[in-house]
Amino acid sequence: MEHDYSGYTAGLIRSRPDHIQVLEQYAQEHRVPIMQPEGMEAILQMLRIQRPARILEIGTAIGYSAIRMAEALPDAAIVTIERDGEMQERAKENFRDIPAGRRVRLIAGDALDLGDQMPEGPFDALFIDAAKGQYRKFFDLFSPLLGERAVVYCDNMFMHGLAAEQPEDVPKRNRSMIRKLKEFTEWIMDHPDYDSALLPAGDGILVSVKKETTREGAGI
């Protein structure tokens, strides 16, 4: 018998601080997509275990995830990239209002066309939460900036259940995006340089751990 534990796990999530609830309320009222609570908590816990010093985020929106990561990891520095001008300004305001926001650097621009704004590596973690049909391009562009044993986190891998549907059952306007997302998922699961797992938390989180480089001549 299959069980849906989402209601149970959602009920175990602790109440967020007031300033976080303000961000969540703003996102709901203005239809800004932010991470689902269960997915956000799952990523924060994995980051607490990993303890990255530098995180690169693709897709800032209002700065919600960057702030949550900065507060969960008081020693981490975060670089986040956003192309939408209105979102950039809102994120800047939110970063200024919250002490942890001082450790977040916002790059304004299209992540696929940064030119000389491209951040310098190495990063310990890469969080991809932008255009779903571009995940492969984001990975190809930014994974070279990752250090040894870095971890890549990708959100919205289920796309509210559409990724599990047959192509003909996906709305036409979403078919190309879903096809690219599924192709990326299958590709990264077979990538020789990463160990990956798709986790059923929130809207689906893909976690890919970069394998250690084999040293020539190393002993067993």
C-alpha positions as CSV (number, residue, x, y, z in Angstrom):
1,M,0.0,0.0,0.0
2,E,1.3,3.4,-1.0
3,H,1.1,6.3,1.5
4,D,1.3,10.0,1.1
5,Y,3.5,11.4,3.9
6,S,3.5,15.0,2.7
7,G,1.0,16.2,5.2
8,Y,2.8,14.5,8.0
9,T,6.2,15.9,7.1
10,A,4.8,19.3,6.4
11,G,3.4,19.4,10.0
12,L,6.8,18.7,11.4
13,I,8.4,21.8,9.9
14,R,9.2,24.3,12.5
15,S,7.6,27.8,12.3
16,R,9.9,30.1,10.4
17,P,11.1,33.5,11.9
18,D,8.9,36.5,11.2
19,H,11.1,38.0,8.5
20,I,11.1,34.7,6.6
21,Q,7.3,34.5,6.8
22,V,7.1,38.0,5.4
23,L,9.1,36.8,2.4
24,E,6.8,33.8,2.0
25,Q,3.7,35.9,2.2
26,Y,5.1,38.3,-0.4
27,A,5.9,35.4,-2.7
28,Q,2.4,34.0,-2.3
29,E,0.7,37.4,-2.9
30,H,2.8,38.3,-5.9
31,R,3.0,34.8,-7.4
32,V,6.8,34.6,-7.1
33,P,7.9,30.9,-7.2
34,I,10.0,30.0,-4.2
35,M,10.9,26.6,-2.9
36,Q,8.2,24.5,-1.2
37,P,8.8,24.2,2.6
38,E,9.7,20.5,2.5
39,G,12.2,20.9,-0.3
40,M,13.7,24.0,1.3
41,E,14.2,22.2,4.6
42,A,15.7,19.2,2.9
43,I,18.3,21.3,1.0
44,L,19.1,23.3,4.2
45,Q,19.7,20.0,6.1
46,M,21.9,18.6,3.3
47,L,23.9,21.9,3.3
48,R,24.4,21.7,7.0
49,I,25.9,18.3,6.6
50,Q,28.0,19.4,3.6
51,R,29.1,22.7,5.2
52,P,30.1,24.5,2.0
53,A,32.2,27.7,2.2
54,R,31.0,29.1,-1.1
55,I,27.6,28.5,-2.8
56,L,26.6,29.6,-6.3
57,E,22.9,30.0,-6.9
58,I,21.2,30.3,-10.4
59,G,17.9,32.0,-10.0
60,T,17.6,34.6,-7.1
61,A,14.0,35.7,-7.5
62,I,13.3,37.7,-4.3
63,G,16.3,36.3,-2.5
64,Y,14.3,33.8,-0.4
65,S,16.5,30.7,-0.9
66,A,19.8,32.7,-0.7
67,I,18.7,34.2,2.7
68,R,17.6,30.8,4.0
69,M,21.0,29.3,3.0
70,A,22.9,32.2,4.5
71,E,21.1,31.9,7.8
72,A,21.5,28.2,8.0
73,L,25.2,28.4,7.2
74,P,26.7,31.4,9.1
75,D,30.2,30.9,7.7
76,A,29.1,30.6,4.0
77,A,29.4,33.1,1.2
78,I,26.7,33.0,-1.5
79,V,26.8,34.3,-5.1
80,T,23.4,34.4,-6.7
81,I,22.4,35.3,-10.3
82,E,19.1,36.9,-11.4
83,R,18.1,38.3,-14.8
84,D,14.8,39.9,-14.0
85,G,15.2,43.6,-13.1
86,E,12.2,43.8,-10.8
87,M,13.3,40.7,-8.9
88,Q,16.9,42.1,-8.6
89,E,15.7,45.2,-6.9
90,R,13.4,43.3,-4.5
91,A,16.2,40.8,-3.7
92,K,18.6,43.7,-3.0
93,E,16.2,45.2,-0.6
94,N,15.7,41.9,1.2
95,F,19.4,41.4,1.5
96,R,19.9,44.8,3.0
97,D,17.1,44.2,5.6
98,I,18.6,40.9,6.9
99,P,22.0,40.6,8.5
100,A,22.8,37.3,6.8
101,G,22.2,39.1,3.5
102,R,25.5,40.8,3.8
103,R,27.1,37.5,2.8
104,V,25.1,37.3,-0.4
105,R,26.5,38.9,-3.6
106,L,23.9,39.4,-6.4
107,I,25.0,39.3,-10.0
108,A,22.4,41.1,-12.2
109,G,22.2,39.4,-15.6
110,D,21.3,36.4,-17.7
111,A,23.1,33.4,-16.2
112,L,23.7,32.0,-19.8
113,D,25.3,35.3,-21.0
114,L,27.3,36.8,-18.1
115,G,30.5,37.6,-20.1
116,D,33.0,39.3,-17.8
117,Q,30.5,39.1,-14.9
118,M,31.1,35.4,-14.7
119,P,31.9,34.6,-11.0
120,E,35.3,33.0,-10.1
121,G,35.4,29.5,-8.6
122,P,35.8,27.3,-7.0
123,F,32.4,26.8,-5.4
124,D,31.5,24.0,-3.0
125,A,27.8,23.9,-4.0
126,L,25.8,24.9,-7.0
127,F,22.0,25.4,-6.6
128,I,20.0,25.6,-9.8
129,D,16.5,26.9,-9.6
130,A,15.8,28.9,-12.7
131,A,14.4,28.1,-16.2
132,K,13.7,24.4,-16.0
133,G,14.3,23.8,-19.7
134,Q,17.8,25.3,-19.4
135,Y,19.1,23.0,-16.6
136,R,21.6,21.2,-18.9
137,K,23.0,24.5,-20.1
138,F,23.3,25.9,-16.6
139,F,25.1,22.7,-15.6
140,D,27.5,22.7,-18.5
141,L,28.3,26.4,-18.0
142,F,28.8,26.5,-14.2
143,S,30.0,23.0,-13.2
144,P,33.6,23.8,-14.3
145,L,33.5,26.3,-11.4
146,L,33.0,23.6,-8.8
147,G,35.7,22.3,-6.6
148,E,36.5,18.7,-5.4
149,R,33.5,16.9,-3.9
150,A,31.2,19.8,-4.7
151,V,27.4,19.1,-4.7
152,V,24.9,20.3,-7.3
153,Y,21.3,20.8,-6.1
154,C,18.5,21.2,-8.6
155,D,14.9,22.0,-7.6
156,N,11.5,21.4,-9.3
157,M,12.6,18.2,-10.9
158,F,9.0,16.9,-10.7
159,M,7.5,20.2,-12.1
160,H,4.3,19.6,-10.0
161,G,3.9,16.1,-11.4
162,L,4.3,16.9,-15.1
163,A,7.6,15.1,-15.3
164,A,5.9,11.8,-14.5
165,E,3.2,12.2,-17.2
166,Q,3.3,10.7,-20.7
167,P,4.3,13.4,-23.3
168,E,0.8,13.5,-24.8
169,D,-0.7,14.2,-21.3
170,V,1.5,17.2,-20.7
171,P,0.0,20.6,-21.8
172,K,1.4,21.6,-25.2
173,R,2.9,24.8,-23.8
174,N,5.0,22.8,-21.3
175,R,6.1,19.8,-23.5
176,S,9.4,21.2,-24.7
177,M,10.4,22.3,-21.2
178,I,9.4,19.0,-19.6
179,R,11.2,17.0,-22.3
180,K,14.4,18.9,-21.7
181,L,14.1,18.6,-18.0
182,K,13.7,14.8,-18.3
183,E,16.5,14.5,-20.7
184,F,18.8,16.4,-18.3
185,T,17.7,14.1,-15.4
186,E,18.5,11.0,-17.4
187,W,21.8,12.5,-18.6
188,I,23.0,13.5,-15.1
189,M,22.0,10.2,-13.6
190,D,24.5,8.5,-16.0
191,H,27.2,11.2,-15.8
192,P,30.6,9.5,-15.1
193,D,31.8,12.3,-12.9
194,Y,28.8,12.6,-10.6
195,D,26.9,10.4,-8.2
196,S,23.2,11.5,-8.4
197,A,19.9,10.8,-6.7
198,L,16.5,12.2,-7.3
199,L,14.8,12.8,-3.9
200,P,11.0,13.1,-3.5
201,A,11.1,16.2,-1.3
202,G,9.1,19.2,-2.1
203,D,8.8,19.4,-5.9
204,G,11.6,17.0,-6.4
205,I,15.3,17.6,-5.7
206,L,18.2,16.3,-7.7
207,V,21.4,16.0,-5.7
208,S,24.6,15.3,-7.6
209,V,27.9,14.8,-5.8
210,K,31.1,15.4,-7.8
211,K,33.4,12.4,-7.6
212,E,36.9,12.8,-6.4
213,T,39.6,13.0,-9.0
214,T,41.6,9.8,-9.1
215,R,45.3,10.5,-8.4
216,E,47.6,8.6,-10.8
217,G,49.7,6.2,-9.0
218,A,47.8,6.5,-5.7
219,G,47.9,3.5,-3.5
220,I,44.9,1.4,-2.6
